[in-house]
Amino acid sequence: MLDADFFRRWMTATAAAVDREAERLTALDSPIGDADHGSNLQRGFTAVATTLEKEDPQTPGAILMLAGRQLISTVGGASGPLYGTLLRRTGKALGDAGEVSEEQFAQALRTGVDAVMVLGGAAPGDKTMIDALVPAVDALGDGFTAARAAAEEGALATTPLQARKGRASYLGERSIGHQDPGATSSALLIAGLAEANGE
């Protein structure tokens, strides 16, 4: 079973990974976006980690709701609302339970990913964060390590695609050949699950 401590570790691990990879995320964003993806997410997840130290939400759902609110209020651009929606909807789907099974979490995360697809109007193959998140959710039944591998593969697979959503879509064919920064940061989020579980 996954308890509040697991979800706290997940958010902390993700914040550390985003901090580590911020420059790479911004470098990926530079040719096809506003060159601020890394710094925006770094600011957001740092705020999440700081708030979780100060406040003490007691359930998995409450932790994710709090993290989602922080991201929406501190991250600029499209990433804040998208990541915020992902975590808030996942947290809401988990409800008030003190512990959840991996299966319940997988179902809740799928609810969150579906909400992001509705909000951003994106589907798999559009060269967005969805290209990492959907394979990850599909693989969660096989464990966190499988989900991490699926997310990383999904992010890499965005390189030859032409962007159909988001800022990169304005570039048309010039978006081809660049790995999507949103899919890359989403893979970091999923990798945090495996790390939080000691994998």
C-alpha positions as CSV (number, residue, x, y, z in Angstrom):
1,M,0.0,0.0,0.0
2,L,1.1,3.6,-0.7
3,D,0.8,6.0,2.2
4,A,1.3,9.8,2.6
5,D,5.0,9.4,3.1
6,F,5.3,7.7,-0.3
7,F,3.6,10.6,-2.0
8,R,5.7,13.1,-0.1
9,R,8.9,11.2,-1.2
10,W,7.5,11.3,-4.8
11,M,7.1,15.0,-4.8
12,T,10.5,15.5,-3.2
13,A,12.3,13.2,-5.6
14,T,10.6,15.0,-8.6
15,A,11.7,18.4,-7.2
16,A,15.3,17.2,-6.9
17,A,15.2,15.7,-10.5
18,V,13.7,18.9,-12.0
19,D,16.4,20.9,-10.1
20,R,19.1,18.7,-11.5
21,E,17.7,18.7,-15.1
22,A,16.4,22.3,-15.3
23,E,19.2,23.4,-17.7
24,R,18.6,20.4,-20.0
25,L,14.8,21.1,-20.0
26,T,15.4,24.7,-20.9
27,A,17.8,23.7,-23.6
28,L,15.2,21.4,-25.1
29,D,12.6,24.2,-24.9
30,S,14.9,26.7,-26.5
31,P,14.5,25.8,-30.2
32,I,10.7,25.0,-30.0
33,G,9.4,27.0,-27.0
34,D,10.1,30.0,-24.8
35,A,13.3,28.6,-23.3
36,D,11.8,28.7,-19.8
37,H,10.4,25.2,-19.2
38,G,13.2,24.2,-16.9
39,S,13.3,27.4,-14.8
40,N,9.5,27.5,-14.6
41,L,9.2,23.9,-13.3
42,Q,12.2,24.3,-11.1
43,R,10.4,27.3,-9.4
44,G,7.2,25.3,-9.1
45,F,8.5,22.1,-7.7
46,T,10.8,24.0,-5.3
47,A,7.7,25.7,-4.0
48,V,6.0,22.3,-3.7
49,A,8.8,20.8,-1.7
50,T,9.0,23.9,0.6
51,T,5.3,23.9,1.2
52,L,5.2,20.2,2.0
53,E,7.9,20.9,4.7
54,K,5.8,23.6,6.3
55,E,2.4,22.0,6.0
56,D,1.7,18.4,6.9
57,P,-1.1,17.0,4.7
58,Q,-2.0,13.5,6.1
59,T,-3.3,11.7,3.1
60,P,-2.0,10.9,-0.4
61,G,-4.9,12.8,-2.0
62,A,-4.2,15.9,0.2
63,I,-0.5,15.9,-0.7
64,L,-1.2,15.8,-4.5
65,M,-4.0,18.5,-4.2
66,L,-1.6,20.8,-2.4
67,A,1.2,20.1,-4.9
68,G,-1.1,20.8,-7.8
69,R,-2.3,24.1,-6.3
70,Q,1.3,25.2,-5.7
71,L,2.3,24.4,-9.3
72,I,-0.7,26.4,-10.7
73,S,0.1,29.4,-8.6
74,T,3.9,29.5,-9.2
75,V,4.7,28.1,-12.6
76,G,4.3,30.4,-15.6
77,G,3.2,29.4,-19.1
78,A,1.1,26.4,-19.9
79,S,3.1,24.0,-17.7
80,G,1.6,25.2,-14.4
81,P,-2.1,24.6,-15.2
82,L,-1.2,21.3,-17.0
83,Y,0.9,19.8,-14.2
84,G,-1.3,21.3,-11.6
85,T,-4.4,19.7,-13.1
86,L,-2.6,16.4,-13.4
87,L,-1.8,16.3,-9.7
88,R,-5.0,17.9,-8.4
89,R,-7.2,15.5,-10.4
90,T,-5.2,12.5,-9.4
91,G,-5.4,13.7,-5.7
92,K,-9.1,14.3,-6.0
93,A,-9.6,10.8,-7.4
94,L,-7.7,9.3,-4.5
95,G,-10.2,10.9,-2.0
96,D,-9.5,10.9,1.7
97,A,-8.0,7.4,2.0
98,G,-4.9,7.2,4.3
99,E,-3.4,4.5,2.1
100,V,-4.1,3.5,-1.5
101,S,-3.1,0.4,-3.5
102,E,-0.9,0.7,-6.6
103,E,-4.0,-0.2,-8.7
104,Q,-6.0,2.6,-7.1
105,F,-3.2,5.0,-7.8
106,A,-2.9,3.9,-11.4
107,Q,-6.6,4.5,-11.9
108,A,-6.4,7.9,-10.2
109,L,-3.4,8.9,-12.3
110,R,-5.3,7.9,-15.5
111,T,-8.0,10.3,-14.4
112,G,-5.4,13.0,-14.0
113,V,-3.9,12.3,-17.4
114,D,-7.4,12.3,-19.0
115,A,-8.0,15.7,-17.4
116,V,-4.7,17.1,-18.9
117,M,-5.7,15.8,-22.4
118,V,-9.1,17.6,-22.1
119,L,-7.4,20.8,-20.8
120,G,-4.7,20.9,-23.4
121,G,-6.7,19.3,-26.2
122,A,-3.7,16.9,-26.9
123,A,-3.6,13.3,-27.7
124,P,-0.8,10.8,-28.0
125,G,1.4,11.6,-31.0
126,D,0.9,15.4,-30.7
127,K,4.4,15.8,-29.3
128,T,3.4,16.9,-25.8
129,M,3.7,15.6,-22.2
130,I,0.9,13.2,-23.1
131,D,3.4,11.2,-25.1
132,A,5.2,10.3,-21.9
133,L,2.2,10.1,-19.5
134,V,-0.1,7.8,-21.4
135,P,2.5,5.0,-21.9
136,A,3.5,5.4,-18.3
137,V,0.0,5.0,-17.0
138,D,-0.5,2.0,-19.3
139,A,2.6,0.4,-17.9
140,L,1.8,1.1,-14.2
141,G,0.2,-2.3,-13.9
142,D,3.7,-3.8,-14.3
143,G,5.2,-1.6,-11.6
144,F,6.9,1.8,-11.2
145,T,10.1,0.7,-13.0
146,A,8.1,-0.3,-16.1
147,A,6.2,3.0,-16.0
148,R,9.5,4.9,-15.8
149,A,10.9,3.1,-18.8
150,A,7.7,3.6,-20.8
151,A,7.7,7.4,-20.0
152,E,11.4,7.7,-21.0
153,E,10.7,5.8,-24.3
154,G,7.7,8.0,-24.9
155,A,9.7,11.2,-24.4
156,L,12.4,10.0,-26.8
157,A,9.8,9.0,-29.3
158,T,8.6,12.7,-29.6
159,T,11.9,13.7,-31.4
160,P,10.8,12.7,-34.9
161,L,7.2,14.0,-34.5
162,Q,5.8,17.3,-35.7
163,A,4.2,19.2,-32.9
164,R,0.4,19.6,-33.3
165,K,-0.3,21.3,-29.9
166,G,1.3,23.9,-27.8
167,R,3.9,26.6,-28.6
168,A,6.0,24.2,-30.7
169,S,3.1,23.6,-33.1
170,Y,3.6,27.2,-34.5
171,L,6.9,26.0,-35.9
172,G,5.3,23.3,-38.1
173,E,8.0,21.1,-39.7
174,R,10.8,22.9,-37.8
175,S,9.6,21.2,-34.6
176,I,10.7,17.9,-36.1
177,G,14.0,16.6,-34.7
178,H,13.6,18.1,-31.2
179,Q,12.6,16.1,-28.1
180,D,9.6,17.6,-26.5
181,P,10.5,19.3,-23.1
182,G,7.1,18.6,-21.6
183,A,7.3,14.9,-22.3
184,T,10.8,15.0,-20.9
185,S,9.8,16.6,-17.6
186,S,6.8,14.2,-17.4
187,A,9.3,11.3,-17.6
188,L,11.1,12.9,-14.6
189,L,7.8,13.0,-12.7
190,I,7.2,9.3,-13.4
191,A,10.8,8.4,-12.6
192,G,10.2,10.0,-9.2
193,L,7.6,7.3,-8.5
194,A,10.2,4.5,-8.9
195,E,12.7,6.5,-6.8
196,A,10.1,7.0,-4.1
197,N,9.6,3.3,-4.0
198,G,13.3,2.6,-3.7
199,E,13.6,1.2,-7.2
